[in-house]
């Protein structure tokens, strides 16, 4: 065995995975190890810093469950989620831009009929068109929608709360409509490790007002996106870097005083 050398150590670790049978697994692990070792060398990581990092990641995992995903939030605030999105959606001409899923998607949503109210006091009417890139209705398309309440909280953040301000709609003849509250800007959760990271970086935790949409249809690529409200103070500094200009929509006056309308056209990409 040769005298210890940090470069030899990296080579030894890389060699230990050289027989991984799946080429993609072998390649990704190789790059991860090489970049991780290079980071440790470049930053001259101390034992105390290494222990802090292990504790941070441990607590991030411990806080994650079926109602809250602190690891997704960590990925979001570091820009990794949007980088993965950019890499995988760079050539979708004519398709609605995608953005982050966020940490509060909880899976199956209650199925509601077209035109439903998501809250008793619902001054906002949302009208959505859902088509292919040619403007044709998509048979079998469904849309999950969800957003935060007036306090900036999702139902999944409230222990024991019933599902609220979230639903699944069938897109019918190319669209759907629902009524809800007007979303507001709100902070991402800061009571866990991600909040510590934001404070250490002297960063704000705010997200601009938005509604989440997740659209699916047989034969089409799933679309995960938001619609942001024009004029929000945090459009240019979203804590998770999720805003794209094409996803900003203007609130329009509704049919009665105090009511509003929001319209958006979603175009999905076919798989063939």
N, C-alpha and C positions, 0 to 999 in steps of 0.2 A: 504494500500500500504506500503510495507516495505521500510526502508531507502535505498537511492540510493546506488547501488553497481555495479561496472562496469561488473562484471561477471553476475549479475542478468539482466543487460541491454542486454547482448548478448543472454541470455536464452530467454528474452522477445521477441527479434527480431526473433530468430529462431522459437519460438512458433507461431509468427504471420503468418508464412508461412507454418505451419504444415498441413493446410487443402488444400494445392495446389493439385488439382486432379491428375496431371501427376506425377508419381513417380520419373521420371528422373529430371523434373524441380524442384521438392521438394528437391531431393538429391543434385543437383548441387548448388542450391541457399543456401542450408544449409552449404555446404562446403565453398562456397564463403564468406558467412557472418562470419563463424567461423574463417577462415584464415585472413580475412580483419580486424576483431576486434583484433585478436591476433597480427597482424602486428602493428596496432596502439598502442597497449599496449607495445609491445616489443621495438618499436622505440621511445616511449614517444613523439608522434607527437605533435608539437606546433600548435597554431592557425595560425601563419604566414606560417608555412610549409603546413598546410591544405589548406590555401587560394592559395598558389602557385600551389599546386597539382590540385585544381579545375580550376584555370586559365589555366594551362597546358593542361588539358583534354578538356576544352572548346575550346581553340585555335586549338587543334588537330582536333576536329570535324568540326570547321569552315573552316579549310583548305582542308577538304576532299570533293570531288565531283566525277562526273563520269569520270574525267580525271586523278585524283590524289587521292590516298587513304593513307592519313597520318597515319590512325590507323593501316593499314596493315604494313606500314613502322615501326611504333612503335613496333608492335608485332614482326617484323623481327629482329630489333636491340636488343631487349630484349631476343631473343632466344625462344620466345613463339611459333612462327610459326613452327620452326624446332622441338620443343618438341611435338607439336600436330602431326606433320608429323611422328615422331618416334613412338609415341603411336599407331598410326593408320596404320602403315606400317611395323610392326615388324616381320611378319611371311610370307612374300611374297617371298619364295624361287624361284629363277630363273627369277624374275620380275625385270625390270630396276628400280633402286633406284629413289625415288621421292625427290623433294626439294621444296623450297618456290615458290609460285605463283608470288610474288613481287607486288609492288604497281602500276604498269603500264600496267597491262592487261586491255584492254578496251572492251572486249566482241567480237562481231562478227568481223572477219577479212575478207578482200577481198579475194575471191576465185581465185586462179591463176592456170594456167596449169603447169603440171610437167615440170621442167627445166627452169622455169621463172627466170628472174633477178629481185632482189629487189632494185637494184641501178644501175645507168648507168655505173659506174666504179665498177665492181664486180669481183675482182681477186680470190675470194674464192668459190670453188664448194663444196657444202655440199651434201653428199649422205647418205640417211637414209634407213635402213631396219626396217620394222614394222611387228612383228610377235607375235604369242602366245608363251608361254614358250616352246612349242615343236618345234618352228621354222617354223610354218605354217603361211602363209599369212592370214590376217584377213579381210574378206569381209566388205566393208563399212567403213573402218577406215579412219579417217581424222586427220590431224596434223596442229595445229596453231603454227606458229613460229614468234618470234619477238626479237629484240635486239636494243641496243643503237647505235647511229651514231659515227662518228669520234670524235665528241666533248663530247662524254659520255652522250648524251641526247636522250631520246625517243621522238617520234613524239608528244605524248600526253603532253609533257612538253612545247611544242611550241604553243602558242595561234594561232588559225586559220590555223595551218599546216595541209596539206593533209596526210592521212595515208602513212607511209613509213617504210621500213625495217620491215614489218610485213605482213603475208599472211596466207591463209589456203590452204592446199594441200590435194587432195585425194591420199590415199596411194597405189592405183592401185593394182598391183600384189605383194604387200608386201613391198612397199617402195616408195620413192619420192626423187627428186633432185632439188636443186635450187642454184642460184649464188647470192653472196652478198659481202659486204665488210668484211674485217677481223676485228672482234670485238676487243675492247681494254678494259682495266680496266678503271673504272670510279667511281666517288663518288656518293653515294646516295644523294638525295636532303638534303641540310643542311640549307635552308633558312626558315625553320619552327621550330616547337617545338622539333621535333626529332633531328634536328641539334644542338639545345641548349643542349639537353640531352647528345649528343655525346661529345660536347665541355666540358660540366661539368664533364664528366667521363674521359676526356683526351684521347678519342678514335679517331682513324682515321675513315673516312667514306667510304673507298674504297671497291669496289667489284672487284674480278678478272674477266677477260674477259670471256664472255659466250654468248650462244644463248639459249633463252627460247623455250621450246617445251610443247605443251599441246595436248595430243593424246586422241581421243575418238573413240569408236566403239560399235555398238549394242552388248550387252551381255558381255561387258568387263568393268572393272573398269577404270575410267578416270585416265590417267597418267599425272602428272604435274612435269616437271623436267627441268634441264639445261644440256647443254654440255659445260664444261669449257676447256679452252685452256691450254695445258701443258706448264710449264715453267713460268707462270704468277707470278709476285712478290707477289700477295696477296692471293694465294691459301691457305696459312696456316693461314690467318688472315682476312677472309671474314667478312665484317661488319655485315652481317646478318647470319653468321654461316651456310651457305647453301652448302658448298663444301663437296662432298663425293668422295673418291678415285675412285670409279667405274665410276664416271661421267666426269673424266678428259680424254681428247683425244688429240692426237698429230697431229699437222698440218704436212701434207706431201707435198712435192714439186708437183706443177701442171704440165701441159703439156707445159707451156711456162715460160720464165723467169718472176719472180714476181708473178706467180700464185701459188695457194695453193689448197690442197684438205683436206677435213675433213670428215671422215666416222664414223658412229655410228649405232649400232644395238639396237633398242628398243624392249623389250619384255613386253607384256601386260598381265595382270591377268584376266582370265575369271571369271565371276560372279557365275557360277554354280560349 
